[in-house]
Amino acid sequence: MHNPGHRFQAQDRFADGAQYIAGRPAKGTSGRSHTVVDPATGDEIHTYELAGTDDVDAAVGAAREAFPGWSGATPGERSDAMHRFAAVLADRAEEFAQAESLQCGKPIKLTREFDVPGTIDNTAFFAGAARHLQGQSAGEYSGDHTSYVRREPIGVVGSIAPWNYPLQMAAWKVLPAIAAGNTIVLKPAELTPFTSLLFAEAATLAGIPDGVVNIVTGAGRDAGEHLVGHPDVVMTSFTGSTAVGRRVAEIATSTVKRLHLELGGKAPFVVFDDADLEAAVHGAVAGALINTGQDCTAATRAYVQRPLYEEFVSRTAELMESVRLGDPFAPDTDLGPLISFAQRDRVAAFVDRARSYARVVTGGEIPKGLEHGAYYRPTLVADAAQDSEIVQSEIFGPVLVVVPFDSDDEGIRLANDTPYGLAASAWSRDVYRANRATREIKAGCVWVNDHIPIISEMPHGGYKASGFGKDMSSYSFEEYTQIKHVMFDNTAVARKDWHRTIFGDR
């Protein structure tokens, strides 16, 4: 197994702490420390001081101070700075990939080919999008006035990102906010601070002014809640579980903040009886196991029309058994550990409880020889009831549940039968059948004959208990801008006809 010190000198890199405020690293002042653990080995790799409320105040103060200058920059100036930001990220891509693999246990091929390139592309996209923040074109809608719409930045944004995609989620929070002219304080998960800190450092190296991007790494109940409730923070964006999202919403709405929530998911994977079975099987395994299943859009519920059900189960199990678990830094490793031993045990408990009411076809155990890490074998569960825990609850691990259905009506009904609505996929060769599924499945993204791909130009966000608002794409600017109506009188008449409704006669 790898020696992390040979790949990423975390202690040297962050000797000054796991906070980044006003363009420089800083130590936390909470008086409590946290240790980052390599989930592939169980080794402790870095200990840092957590942020406290004073650190949050300092970061918000830096963001507030930077806001007038950054919001007053021209779109072209912000765009140029963000293009330089993308170039810095590209130059340091390998460092980001290694840091992400170390702290998360992600296979290095995933970070090199998905997490890091996706983040660079997202940065380049928003560098261009910064120049396209126009409002509606002018018009004389009343007849006597010219109206137009301005998009204006809203101020200091306080965002909270999760541990499953630390780099990408930092980018999804930071990029649209600063492209629109806002400044931001981001709280990454305590488990995975490295790439958020490197991301903020890269922004400084690119010439983005100090205080525009700030990082505070602290506990949710302390730093997180203080950030969300801070009177100088005008918007909160949160990605994480639905349960924590409810708490964030309570705090944010009590202070009348704008709120963007990207919460849990339980994505259905609907396979109709005319589907390409080979494609569906490969799509299911890839969609269920990406990031060791720690993905809120991962395929978790496969609904397979009965004529294909048994063959789908057997072929999916066979393909899952070929997936290679091991050292995340080995180039041939397909699947790494879960984020922690606690998360591994949580996933295992879901599967163990399911044995009393469903069939564990493959997996469902800690792999021999990898007990030192938070590994869990890819797991396929069949024949569970629709109302069972393993079908309804978000597991967040390498577990796929397969359920049969008969009619198309039933398949779509089952797909919609959870509180969540983040993502889904439909598998069919029939364009009408597929189109019906895209219309009737209640999810923020519905793929057809694929599952998982995301692109910077298209929005990401959910329905129902999966939250509201959009990440990525130009639609994300709806979250990070104020819409202002400006109206000019064109008549130069002192006494307007409408005044008589208030005083005087015609």
C-alpha positions, 0 to 999 in steps of 0.5 A: 500500500502507498506511502502518502508522504511520497505523494503529497507533503500535506504537513509541509504544505499546510503548516500554517493551518487549514484556513485561507483568509484574505489571500493567505493561509491561517491557523484556526482559533477554535482550540480544537484540532482535527486529523485527516486520515487516509481512508485507504490505509487508516494512517493519520496524514495531517492534523490542523486547528479547526476554525472557530467563530472568530475565524469565520468573522475574519473571513467574512470581513475579508470578503466584505472588504473585497466586495466593492472592488471585485463587484466593480470590476468590469466583466472583462476584468473578472473574465481575464482573472478567471482565465488565468485561474483556469491556467494555474489549475491546469499547470498544477493538475497533478498536484490536485489529483494526488491531493484529492486521491489522498484525502478521499481514497479516490482512484488516481485515474478518477481524479486525473480524468474526472475530478480535476479536468472537470474543475478546470473546464468549469473554471474556463466556462465561468471565465467566459460566462462572466462576460454574459450577465446581461439583463433583458433588453430595453423596451417601452412596455408602458408606452411612456417609459423605457425599462431594462433589467440589471443583473447585480452581484448580491454580496458575500456568499457563505457556502458549505461543501461536502466531502465526496467531491471536495474539489469539484464542489468547491468549484461549483460554489466558488466559480459562479459566485465570483464570476457574477462579482460576489465574494465568498467564504467556503467551508469545506468538510473537515475530512477533506480540506486539502483541495479547497485550500489549494483551489483558493491558493490558485485563485490568489496565484491567478491574480484574483484579489485577496478576500474574494475567495476565503476558506474556513475549515471547521465543524458544522455546528460551530463554523458552519452554523455561524457562517450561515447565520452571519449578518453580513452573509447575504446568501447560503449555498449548501451541498450535503444531506437532506437532514443537514440541509433542513437545519441550514434552511432554518438558520438561513431563513431566520435571517432572510438570506437567499438559499441554494440547496443541493441535497440527497438523492436516490437515483432510479435507473429504469431499464425498459424491455427493449433496452440494449442490455449490454449498455444498461449493465455497463451503465449500471455498474459505472453509475452505481460505483463511481466514487465508491457510490458516494455520489448523490446522482449515483445509480442506486435503484435499478428498475428492470422490466421483467423480461430482462430482469434475471439476465440483468441481475446475473450480468451486473453481478458478474461485471461487479465481481470484475471490479478491482479494489486496491491502492488508490494510487495504483493505475489499475485500481478501479475502486477505492475505499469509502471516505471513512471507517464509519461510513464503511460500517454504515453502508455494511449495516444497510446491507446486513439489515437487508439480508432479512428481506432481500437477496444479496447477489454479490458483495456485501462484505469487507474484501480480504486483504484490505481490512486496513482501509475503509473498503467494501465490495461492490454489492448487488441486492435483488428482490427488495420490496419498494417500501424497504429501507434499502430502496428508500434510503440514501446509502452512499456506498457501492450498493445497487438494488434491482427491482422488477416491474411490469408495465411502463406505468409501473416503472415510472411510478416506482422511479418517482416513489421516493422523497428525492428527485436529483437525477435519473436515467431511462434505458430504451431504444424507443424514442417515444418511450424514452421521451415519456420517461424524461417528461414524467420522471421527477428529477433535475436531470434525466439521462437517456441510455447513459448515467452520470455524465455532467457538463459545465454548460448544463445545470445541476440541481434537484426536485423535491427533497433533493433541494432547489437551485442550480449549480453549473451553467449560466442558470447558476447566475440566477442564484448569485445575482440580484435582478433590478428593474430600472424604469425611465420616464420618457415624457418629461411631463410633470403632472402624469395622468395617473396622478389623478388617482391620488389627487386632483381631477383630470 
